[in-house]
Amino acid sequence: MKLKKKFNICILIIFLTISNLFLGNTCLANTPEINSEAAILIENKTGNVLFEKNSTKKMYPASTTKIMTAILAIENCDLNEIATVSKEAVYSVPSGYTTARLVVGEEISIEDLLYALMLNSANEAANVIAEHISGSVDEFAILMTEKAKELGCNNTNFKNANGMHNEDHYTTAEDLAKITKYCMKNETFKKIVSTQKYYLPSTNKYSNSDRLMTNTNILIQPNSKYYYKYAIGVKTGYTTQAGNCLVSFSNNEGVELICVTLKASSRTDESSYRFNDNKNLFEFGYNNFSNQTIIKSNTVINTITVPNATKESKNLNIITKEDINDYISNEINLEKLKPEIKINENIKAPLYAGDILGKISYEMNGKTYSTDLIAETTVYTKQNYTTYILLAGLILLIISIILVPKKIRKH
């Protein structure tokens, strides 16, 4: 008997394991396989996480660092402001790193520096911006970290303005998504990172206008095989230690997604992995999620009889005040969602249409959705005629006292 029981348990375990395997494959069938060591995909408006892989793991950001450098330049400078290129800004960039061929002593606008920074990923441009704003790169890095903390990035620490490798210079895919979400609200930032090409103008130290800045994010380059028609930014990055990184942004008929992939590969000749990862994640987000209405406004949740109300108005519909919408998985069966409904106690007349009478809430994927419950119509108080007769008599008495001549009142 015991042997048979053990045999049945073993069969059950094997069955459950196989079932979970198949069910798991079914649920995850559309989830993309990505090369990147860390990644996150979020919907921009809600911040909903649609996909994540090691998104809170501390990673080296390489030149995606320049996203923060750019937004601080935009917020702290006028675009027409002129900065002077220092010797330190130029010669502190090691050989082999990308530059915009800026010249020591060159006077150049903040706007031109931003295009060199975000398109060509010019490292000396980051240094010039940092020195112009804070006096030194070290001081500017402190400002960068403080700004990150303001945005809720608690796993980010900056040591320079351009992303050159430093053991103490790190962030996470989650934090980079938060920073990008903030930056893309700025129209100047958005315009710059979505620009494909830009020529730096001639300056006091550089007489030609031949310095072409080409956006390294080839998702937005129509002639690239990795072109993605919905992409509109944001920034690439690469160092040996950080690998191939990419922060990108897309807009498909008003649905905006932010994608961050870190360390897609440590080889320069395998930079295509990051672009493929981002395209696949974008397609996953658009094909498997959509804007859905969990409940509509003016939906009747309950009908109650209000005490002390007139016969005509005593039956009251309690309705939802607003729509509850979100960008959620298409696989969620909204009809099976069970709300938590809280209706106020001791509801009585009088009530006015729109008065708040409670709240309805939904729990889904660790997120709470709610809206107020309100009165659909006005509820009038039942008249107490005895009170009105006494009140009318009192009013008549006061009027008579006022109108009757003084002599008669005295008599």
Residue pairs with C-beta under 8 A, 6 or more apart in sequence:
27 331
30 284
30 287
30 288
31 51
31 284
32 51
32 277
32 280
32 281
32 283
32 284
34 53
34 261
34 264
34 277
34 280
34 281
35 264
35 265
35 273
35 274
35 276
35 277
36 53
36 261
36 262
36 263
36 264
36 273
36 274
36 277
37 53
37 54
37 57
37 59
37 243
37 262
37 263
37 264
38 53
38 54
38 55
38 57
38 59
38 172
38 173
38 260
38 261
38 262
38 263
39 51
39 52
39 53
39 54
39 55
39 173
39 259
39 260
39 261
39 262
39 277
39 281
40 49
40 51
40 52
40 53
40 55
40 173
40 174
40 177
40 259
40 260
41 49
41 50
41 51
41 52
41 257
41 258
41 259
41 260
41 281
41 282
41 284
41 285
42 48
42 49
42 50
42 177
42 181
42 257
42 258
43 50
43 255
43 256
43 257
43 285
43 289
43 327
44 181
44 184
44 249
44 256
44 257
44 258
45 256
45 327
46 326
46 327
47 181
48 326
48 327
48 328
48 367
49 55
50 257
50 284
50 285
50 288
50 289
50 327
51 281
51 284
51 285
52 173
52 174
53 173
54 173
55 172
55 173
55 174
55 177
55 260
56 155
56 172
56 173
56 174
57 172
57 173
58 155
58 170
58 171
58 172
59 170
59 171
59 172
59 173
59 242
59 262
59 263
60 163
60 165
60 169
60 170
60 239
60 241
60 242
60 262
60 263
61 163
61 169
61 170
61 171
61 176
61 237
61 242
61 245
61 262
62 163
62 165
62 237
62 238
62 239
62 242
62 243
62 245
63 98
63 121
63 123
63 162
63 163
63 235
63 236
63 237
63 238
63 245
64 163
64 171
64 176
64 235
64 236
64 237
64 245
64 246
64 247
64 260
64 262
65 126
65 144
65 158
65 160
65 161
65 162
65 163
65 169
65 171
65 237
66 117
66 118
66 121
66 126
66 161
66 162
66 163
66 235
66 237
67 176
67 179
67 180
67 183
67 234
67 235
67 247
68 144
68 147
68 148
68 158
68 179
69 117
69 126
69 129
69 130
69 140
69 144
69 161
69 162
70 114
70 117
70 118
70 183
70 189
70 192
70 193
71 147
71 179
71 182
71 183
71 186
71 189
72 129
72 133
72 140
72 143
72 144
72 147
73 110
73 113
73 114
73 117
73 129
73 133
74 114
74 186
74 188
74 189
75 186
76 133
77 110
77 132
77 133
78 110
79 109
79 110
79 111
79 114
79 188
80 109
80 110
80 111
81 109
81 110
81 132
82 107
82 108
82 109
82 110
83 107
83 108
83 109
83 110
83 113
83 128
83 129
83 131
83 132
84 105
84 106
84 107
84 128
84 132
85 102
85 103
85 104
85 105
85 106
85 107
85 108
85 124
85 128
85 205
86 104
86 127
86 128
86 131
87 104
88 127
88 131
89 102
89 124
89 127
89 128
89 131
90 99
90 102
90 103
90 104
90 124
90 127
92 124
92 127
92 137
93 99
93 123
93 124
93 127
93 162
93 164
94 164
97 123
97 164
98 120
98 121
98 122
98 123
99 122
99 123
99 124
99 125
100 116
100 120
100 122
100 124
100 125
100 200
100 211
100 213
101 206
101 211
102 108
102 116
102 122
102 124
102 125
102 128
102 206
103 203
103 205
103 206
104 205
105 204
105 205
106 203
106 204
106 205
106 206
107 203
107 204
107 205
108 128
108 200
108 203
110 129
110 132
112 200
112 201
113 125
113 128
113 129
114 125
114 129
114 192
115 192
115 195
115 198
115 200
115 213
116 122
116 125
116 200
116 211
116 213
117 125
117 126
117 129
118 192
118 193
118 215
118 235
119 192
119 195
119 197
119 198
119 213
119 214
119 215
119 216
120 213
120 214
120 216
121 216
121 235
121 236
121 237
122 213
123 162
123 164
126 160
126 161
126 162
126 163
127 137
127 161
127 162
129 140
129 161
130 136
130 137
130 139
130 140
130 141
130 160
130 161
131 137
131 140
133 140
133 143
134 140
134 142
134 143
137 160
137 161
140 161
141 158
141 159
141 160
141 161
144 158
144 161
145 156
145 157
145 158
148 156
148 158
148 171
148 175
148 179
149 156
151 178
151 179
151 182
152 178
153 171
153 172
153 175
153 178
153 179
154 175
155 170
155 171
155 172
155 174
155 175
156 170
156 171
156 172
156 175
156 179
157 168
157 169
157 170
157 171
158 169
159 166
159 168
159 169
160 166
160 169
163 169
163 237
163 239
163 242
164 239
165 239
165 240
165 241
165 242
173 260
173 261
173 262
174 260
176 247
176 260
176 262
177 247
177 258
177 260
180 234
180 247
180 249
180 258
180 260
181 258
183 189
183 234
184 190
184 233
184 234
184 249
184 256
184 258
190 232
190 233
193 215
193 217
193 232
193 233
193 234
193 235
193 249
194 220
194 232
194 233
195 215
196 214
196 215
196 220
196 221
197 212
197 213
197 214
197 215
198 212
198 213
199 209
199 210
199 211
199 212
199 213
200 206
200 209
200 211
200 213
201 209
202 208
202 209
215 221
216 236
217 231
217 233
217 234
217 235
217 236
217 246
217 248
218 224
218 226
218 227
218 275
219 226
219 227
219 228
219 231
219 246
219 248
219 275
219 278
219 279
220 227
220 228
220 231
220 232
220 233
221 227
226 272
226 275
226 276
226 279
228 250
228 278
228 279
228 282
230 250
230 251
230 252
230 282
230 286
231 248
231 249
231 250
231 278
231 282
232 249
232 250
232 251
233 248
233 249
234 247
234 248
234 249
235 246
235 247
236 244
236 245
236 246
236 271
236 274
237 244
237 245
237 246
237 247
238 244
238 245
238 268
238 271
240 266
241 266
242 262
242 263
243 262
243 263
243 264
243 265
243 266
244 263
244 264
244 265
244 266
244 268
244 270
244 271
244 273
244 274
245 261
245 262
245 263
245 264
245 274
246 259
246 260
246 261
246 264
246 274
246 275
246 277
246 278
247 258
247 259
247 260
248 258
248 259
248 260
248 278
248 282
249 256
249 257
249 258
249 259
250 256
250 257
250 259
250 282
252 282
252 286
255 286
255 291
255 327
257 282
257 285
257 286
259 277
259 278
259 281
259 282
259 285
261 274
261 277
261 278
261 281
264 270
264 271
264 273
264 274
264 277
265 271
265 273
265 274
288 329
288 330
288 331
289 327
289 328
289 329
289 330
290 327
290 328
290 330
291 325
291 326
291 327
292 325
292 326
292 327
292 328
292 332
292 334
293 323
293 324
293 325
294 324
294 325
294 326
294 334
294 337
294 362
294 364
294 369
295 320
295 323
295 324
295 339
295 360
295 362
295 371
296 320
296 323
297 319
297 320
297 321
297 322
297 323
297 371
298 319
298 320
298 376
299 319
299 320
300 317
300 318
300 319
300 376
301 318
301 319
301 320
301 341
301 360
301 373
302 317
302 318
302 341
302 343
303 315
303 316
303 317
303 318
304 315
304 316
304 318
304 343
304 347
305 314
305 315
305 316
306 313
306 314
306 315
306 316
306 347
306 348
306 349
306 351
306 379
307 347
307 348
307 349
308 348
308 349
308 381
308 382
309 316
309 348
309 349
309 350
309 379
309 380
309 381
309 382
310 349
310 379
310 380
310 381
310 382
310 383
312 380
313 349
313 377
313 378
313 379
313 380
314 349
314 379
316 351
316 375
316 376
316 377
316 379
317 375
317 376
317 377
318 343
318 357
318 358
318 373
318 374
318 375
318 376
319 373
319 374
319 375
319 376
320 360
320 371
320 372
320 373
320 374
321 354
321 356
321 371
321 372
321 373
321 374
322 371
322 372
323 371
324 362
324 369
324 370
324 371
326 367
326 369
328 364
328 365
332 364
337 362
337 364
339 360
339 361
339 362
340 360
340 361
340 362
340 363
341 358
341 359
341 360
341 373
342 358
342 359
342 360
342 361
343 357
343 358
343 373
344 357
344 358
347 357
349 379
349 380
349 381
349 382
350 378
350 379
350 380
350 381
351 357
351 375
351 378
351 379
352 375
352 378
353 374
353 375
353 376
353 377
353 378
354 374
354 375
355 374
355 375
356 372
356 373
356 374
357 373
357 374
357 375
358 372
358 373
359 370
359 371
359 372
359 373
360 370
360 371
360 373
361 368
361 369
361 370
362 368
362 369
362 370
363 369
401 409
